[in-house]
Amino acid sequence: MCVLVFSVCPLWGNRNPADWNDPPTKVTVATIQRRFEDRYRSATRLEVTFLERYSESGRLVRTEAGKAYFQRPGRMRWEYESPEKNVFLVDGKTAWFYVPADHTVTRVPAKKSTDWRTPLALLAGGLKLSRICNKIGYAPQRTPEFSEDVMLYCELRGASKKEGREANSQLGTEVQDVAYLEVAESSGELMRVLVNDSGGVGIEFHFANWQFNPEVDDSLFRFQVPRGVAIVDGDLGAAQKSASP
């Protein structure tokens, strides 16, 4: 998984880098999980700035940035602003990926979407980690970007027992069907998500400037197909790969 370079994005420059020699936290995983869930439970809407890095076989392919919005129940909108504009939207029933430059929009039922952003739509209103994770634990083989954060592993639902044992063994090797979450220890705020798939694809999301219950219009979470845009029913992942530079 690639490492974020903060000099290219000053949004995250106001926190102290992690001390690699710090001892592991004494706070229990259950406490961190409760703080995480409590942090977002009361919010009906959320807004956050994100930085995303996409790699293949350890090689950085692209870096993107923008803003994401979440609304109860189960809706979200990711507006990519650089290096090009596109939109990933879940309206509660359907997931849409729109690339204006290609004049196409790909859609898939939200329940069938394999995109790891889809379960994050549950953040607004209180996401239960148990809905997406079979197991949750500390990931000491992963170093948080900031000293006040902790790293958790989340064995995604559907992961094999063998992979679960690998995650539990806390080895430094990559495990498929496991996501790593960087969470602020004191507040439970989500700072970073790292995911690897079986094809060697790695995705890293970094979050900053969470806004709780911002004033946004409901129409932001409804996708209106622009005139002249073709609708394609298919794999969102494949559509996003084809949209990459």
C-alpha positions in Angstrom: 0.0 0.0 0.0 1.3 3.4 -0.9 2.2 6.0 1.7 0.6 9.4 1.7 3.0 12.4 1.2 1.5 15.2 3.1 3.6 17.9 1.5 1.4 17.7 -1.6 -1.8 18.4 0.5 -1.4 20.9 3.3 -4.9 20.1 4.7 -3.3 17.4 6.9 -0.3 19.4 8.0 -1.7 20.6 11.3 -1.2 17.3 13.2 2.0 15.8 14.6 3.5 12.8 12.7 3.4 9.5 14.6 6.4 8.5 16.7 7.3 5.1 15.4 8.7 4.2 18.8 5.5 4.9 20.8 4.2 1.9 22.8 0.8 0.5 21.8 -2.3 2.1 23.3 -3.8 0.6 26.5 -7.4 1.5 25.4 -9.4 -1.6 24.5 -10.6 -2.2 21.0 -14.2 -2.2 22.3 -13.7 1.3 23.7 -12.3 2.6 20.4 -15.2 1.0 18.5 -17.7 2.6 20.8 -16.1 6.0 20.4 -16.2 5.6 16.6 -19.9 4.7 16.5 -20.8 7.3 19.1 -19.0 10.0 17.0 -21.3 9.6 14.1 -24.5 8.4 15.7 -26.2 11.8 16.1 -25.4 13.1 12.7 -28.0 13.1 10.0 -25.6 14.7 7.5 -21.8 14.7 7.2 -19.3 16.5 5.0 -15.6 15.7 4.7 -12.6 16.5 2.5 -10.8 13.4 1.2 -7.7 12.4 -0.6 -7.6 9.0 -2.4 -4.7 7.1 -3.7 -5.1 4.1 -6.0 -2.3 1.6 -6.6 -1.8 -1.6 -8.5 0.8 -4.2 -7.4 2.4 -1.6 -5.2 2.7 1.0 -7.9 0.8 4.3 -7.5 -1.5 4.8 -10.4 -3.5 7.9 -9.5 -4.2 10.4 -6.7 -7.6 12.1 -6.5 -9.2 14.6 -4.1 -12.5 16.2 -3.4 -15.4 16.3 -0.9 -17.8 13.6 0.3 -21.3 14.1 1.7 -23.3 11.5 3.7 -27.0 11.6 4.6 -29.2 9.3 6.6 -30.4 6.8 5.6 -27.6 5.3 3.5 -27.0 8.0 1.1 -23.7 9.6 0.0 -22.1 11.7 -2.7 -18.3 11.8 -3.5 -17.4 14.8 -5.7 -14.0 14.4 -7.2 -12.4 17.7 -8.0 -8.9 16.8 -9.1 -7.3 15.8 -11.4 -10.7 15.6 -13.1 -14.3 15.9 -12.1 -16.4 12.9 -11.5 -19.1 11.8 -9.1 -19.8 8.6 -7.1 -23.3 8.7 -5.6 -25.4 6.2 -3.6 -29.1 7.3 -3.3 -30.1 4.5 -1.0 -31.0 2.1 -3.8 -28.6 2.6 -6.6 -24.9 3.4 -6.9 -23.9 5.7 -9.7 -20.5 6.6 -11.1 -20.5 9.6 -13.5 -17.6 10.8 -15.6 -18.6 14.0 -17.4 -15.7 13.9 -19.8 -16.8 10.5 -21.1 -20.5 11.4 -21.2 -21.4 8.1 -19.5 -22.8 7.1 -16.1 -22.5 3.5 -14.7 -25.1 2.3 -12.3 -25.5 -0.8 -10.1 -27.9 -1.7 -7.3 -26.3 -0.5 -4.1 -26.7 -3.9 -2.5 -24.7 -5.5 -5.3 -22.0 -2.8 -5.3 -18.5 -4.2 -4.3 -17.1 -0.7 -4.0 -15.7 -0.2 -0.4 -17.1 3.3 -0.3 -20.7 1.9 -0.4 -20.9 0.8 3.3 -19.5 4.2 4.4 -22.9 5.6 3.4 -24.1 4.3 6.8 -21.8 6.7 8.6 -24.7 9.3 8.9 -27.0 8.0 11.6 -24.4 5.8 13.2 -22.5 3.0 11.4 -22.3 -0.3 13.3 -18.9 -1.7 12.5 -20.3 -5.2 13.1 -22.5 -4.7 9.9 -19.4 -4.7 7.7 -16.7 -6.5 9.9 -16.7 -10.1 11.1 -13.8 -9.3 13.4 -12.2 -6.1 14.6 -8.8 -5.8 16.3 -5.7 -3.7 16.7 -3.3 -3.8 13.7 0.2 -3.2 15.3 1.9 -4.1 12.0 0.4 -0.9 10.6 1.7 2.5 11.8 -0.8 5.4 12.1 0.0 8.6 10.3 -0.5 10.5 13.5 0.6 9.7 17.1 -2.9 10.3 18.6 -4.5 7.7 16.3 -4.7 3.9 16.4 -4.9 1.4 13.6 -7.6 -1.3 13.5 -8.1 -4.2 11.2 -11.6 -5.0 10.0 -12.1 -8.5 8.6 -14.8 -7.8 6.0 -17.9 -9.9 6.0 -17.3 -12.8 3.5 -13.6 -13.1 4.3 -12.4 -16.7 4.7 -11.4 -18.2 8.0 -7.9 -18.6 6.8 -7.6 -14.9 6.1 -9.1 -14.1 9.5 -6.4 -16.2 11.2 -3.8 -14.3 9.2 -5.3 -11.0 10.4 -5.4 -12.2 14.0 -1.8 -13.4 13.8 -0.8 -9.8 13.3 1.8 -10.6 10.7 3.2 -8.0 8.4 1.9 -9.7 5.2 -1.0 -8.3 3.2 -4.3 -10.0 3.8 -7.2 -10.0 1.3 -10.7 -9.0 2.4 -9.3 -6.9 5.3 -9.6 -3.2 5.6 -7.5 -1.1 7.9 -9.0 1.9 9.7 -7.1 4.7 11.3 -9.2 6.2 14.1 -8.5 9.1 16.4 -8.2 7.5 19.8 -9.7 10.2 21.9 -12.7 11.1 19.6 -13.3 8.0 17.5 -13.1 10.1 14.3 -12.3 8.2 11.1 -9.0 9.5 9.6 -8.0 6.9 7.0 -9.1 3.7 5.3 -6.8 1.3 3.5 -8.1 -1.7 1.4 -6.4 -4.3 -0.7 -8.2 -6.7 -3.1 -7.2 -10.1 -4.4 -6.0 -8.5 -7.7 -3.3 -6.5 -6.1 -5.3 -3.3 -6.2 -4.8 -1.0 -3.2 -7.0 2.0 -2.3 -6.3 4.5 0.5 -8.7 7.2 1.6 -7.6 10.0 3.9 -10.2 12.2 5.6 -10.0 15.7 7.1 -12.3 18.5 8.3 -15.4 16.5 9.2 -18.5 18.7 9.3 -21.5 17.4 11.3 -25.0 18.2 10.1 -24.0 20.8 7.4 -26.6 22.7 5.5 -26.9 20.8 2.2 -29.9 20.3 -0.1 -31.5 16.9 -0.4 -31.1 17.1 -4.2 -27.4 16.5 -3.7 -28.2 12.9 -3.0 -30.3 12.3 -6.1 -28.7 11.7 -9.5 -30.3 13.3 -12.5 -28.9 11.9 -15.7 -27.8 14.8 -17.9 -29.1 15.1 -21.4 -26.9 13.2 -23.9 -25.3 11.0 -21.2 -25.4 7.2 -21.8 -26.4 4.9 -18.9 -24.4 1.7 -18.5 -25.4 -1.1 -16.2 -22.3 -2.8 -14.9 -19.3 -3.0 -12.7 -18.4 0.3 -11.0 -14.9 -0.8 -10.4 -14.3 -1.5 -14.1 -15.8 1.9 -14.9 -13.5 3.7 -12.5 -10.4 1.9 -13.9 -11.3 3.0 -17.4 -11.7 6.5 -16.2 -8.2 6.7 -14.7 -5.5 8.5 -16.6 
